[in-house]
Amino acid sequence: MEALSYLAMGFGTALQPFNLFYCFLGVFCGTLIGVLPGIGPVGAIALLLPITFHVPPVAAIIMFCGIMYGAQYGGSTTSILVNIPGEASSIITCLDGYQMARQGRAGPALGIAAFGSFIAGTASLLGLVFLAPALAIFSLRFGPPEYFSLIVFGLSTLIYLAEGSMVKSMMMALLGLMLASVGIDLVSAYPRFVYGILTLRDGLGLVPIVIGLFGVSEILVTLEKGIKRTIFETEIKGLLPTLQDWKESIFPILRSSIVGFFLGIIPGVSVAIPTFVAYTFQKKLSKQPEKFGTGVIEGVAAPEAANNAASCGTMVPLLSLGVPNGGASALVLGAMMLYGIVPGPLLIQQSPEVFWGVIGSLYIGNAMLLLLNLPLIGLWVRTLKIPYSILFTLIILFCLIGAYTVHNSLNDMFIMIIFGFVGYLLRKFEYPMAPLVMGLVLGPVMEEKFRTAMVMSHGSISIFFRNPITVVLLAVAMLVLISPLFTKKRLAEGIKEVEE
Amino acid sequence: MKTKILCFLVVILVGVTSVGYAQAKDFPKKQITIVLGHGAGGGVDTFFRLFAEKLKNKWEVPVNILNKPEATGAIAADQVARADADGYTMLGNLIGALATLTVANPKSPIHVVRDFEPIMMNTYVAQVMYVNTDSKFKSIEEVIDYAREKPRELLVAVSDIGSNLQLEMLLLQRAANVEFTLVYHEGTREILTGLLGKHYDVGYANDVVGTPFVMAGQMRALASDIKSPLGCPTFAEKGYPVVNLPPIAGLLGPKGLPPDIIKMWKDAATEIVNDPDFVAATKKLNYTIVATIETEELAKRFKEEVDKFSQFTAEELGWKK
């Protein structure tokens, strides 16, 4: 098959020692930067872009792919070790990953994250190779009404599957949506909740809020319990996933790769949404759903696999249509243009060496990440042994730096601190924080799509029923939200909540 | 103990060497920063990065590009306006965006004419009206006729409010006495995917992003505001000369730059835009660079551009007060 021979050619290019070196450099720098809270793949590429100018084009693109993977993995590392997500898509990894770390199982968590990402990367690259053009065409059918339906569907299932009271989850989700409305509205350019503060015009910013809600609040809660208590199991129970871990994780990984890849293809859907969906999907299918959030390995395997698969998925519209999916792929597009390559529908035909070269380098980056990080797991895990009084000071320092570097703004640091306290209160009163973040992430997109759809239909709501995609998604969302009325168990839970 | 002393010495060394060369008489002696009020990977960003690469080779100092797209470039503009007028901190921004910032907010801390010294203005793209190749519209006349028959029926995808794309469509509506329904997006990506997926009737975007699709036969270019390599007629040729507001990327310094520094910048800019490598690189990306650097012509064009943007009221733009 022609595709395979080109793929071989791509690998041939990517495996040259010169290019391999740049791949290694990219993965290494990417991981280091990704470890800083708040800086994800996008920030890492933007920071390292100037270095790539001295490098020939093919090596530079290979380096970018390395940076992307490295930063993603760096973000996962901090999620697992200290409950601070590197970026939106790493939030989910915090839920179970951090709990595993507290039980002394940081090594297996990091290991399964690395392996899961690698397997997902392999699977999705195969998908990319064989399915890219057809998939790109399907993704075009998603217009504003379809996106809106997809997001409503995602948000509903997430509320439904959050543990504890659905009322509390809904409240948090709505709070997230409200917080997301701060800033300049897209359709009428009207400033909302800005109060004349220049930096608020762009909104509160996901990163400072997330770092505050998860990272800072965790420190506050731990400090309240007292530093002297042994918080982390000092006995590190093994550095790599056990056979049992593998048995529990392999299917979640494969399933999440598929979910992540296909959702990542849709232009405009960030990597965060496929990760959330894969986690909740896995929770639904798991034999022990109630244990999610306490440190089950599938809770780490699923989101890690999904976010890697989704990153590859975002390459589909870029490589087959020339349309970037926002964030990292927009930067890759910019980089390609700087080297004189203009991606478009004809890229595969006109410059097959570029297309296959990128595919090859994505794969090599994937493999390089695994090779680089496995030996480092032992090192990372040992950092947890640092006395907490020193550790938490360092963590707060990194959080502050991370919050600042997003926009070089002191205001972001204040926002982070405020939300640290908010997160503390939420934990004390047992309100789930994940729906709040989901509302924050999904809110702006949901609103924009809804209002755009309304403009398109001149105010008629019938546009949401124009094809099977929207109807099915909205119907399932509705069903999911009213289902507690019909499930005995949920009803009992709800009554208990009200009585308390 | 030894390590402590070593660390101390290293810190002192680093501190000493990072004292700036404030006494330098020659320009440039240290790193130059071009702050962009636009994000990485876009048209303005790509142009300035290519420019910076050439500048770095010419002046043999590091030239750093800093992206600060927040608050539609207001933060970047503010930073440069307040910077020392020594030629080391410059602004790269769409002139129209700066003008809009000034006009839209009377209390704005930055004023495009008062606070900046323009060095260079470039058009680099044309803005083009595209339709899907399956569309029934084969020419701009057909589009206008349809819009006249059915006011507000035609869905035209543009980018955000205040952008050159929106403003040109407003001008077209005024000149042809028709009404479209403009659909706003952040960035050009969704305009293209929306048009390809047939969610909109017409898409208005620049020629660089659209060229690959026209080449692939998926989209058709009906008209553009200035001459474009795509070869479609201009709006002026079709009887709407007022639709002439292409994005203009400007290189500006803070007001008060000494005349000899201005001259150095202008000379460098002139050399770079005429450099064959630079021209070839930009052409390969489908950019068409037309630069205005000469002082009198520049001042005239600058004023013209700012005036063009001041002709819209907030209501027309769709901003609510």
Interface residues (C-beta under 8 A of the other chain):
Chain A: A46 L49 P50 F53 S139 L140 R141 F142 G143 P144 L186 V187 S188 A189 Y190 L198 T199 R201 D202 P267 G268 P317 L321 G322 V323 P324 N325 G326 A330 L331 L333 G334 A335 M337 L338 G340 V342 P343 G344 P345 L346 L347 H407 N408 E448 T452 V455 M456 H458
Chain B: G39 A40 G41 G42 D45 T46 R49 L50 E53 N64 I65 N67 K68 E70 A71 T72 A74 I75 D78 R152 L155 D160 I161 G162 T181 V183 Y184 H185 E186 R189 E190 L192 T193 G194 L196 G197 H199 Y200 T211 P212 F213 M215 A216 Q218 A281 K284 L285 N286 L317 G318 W319 K320
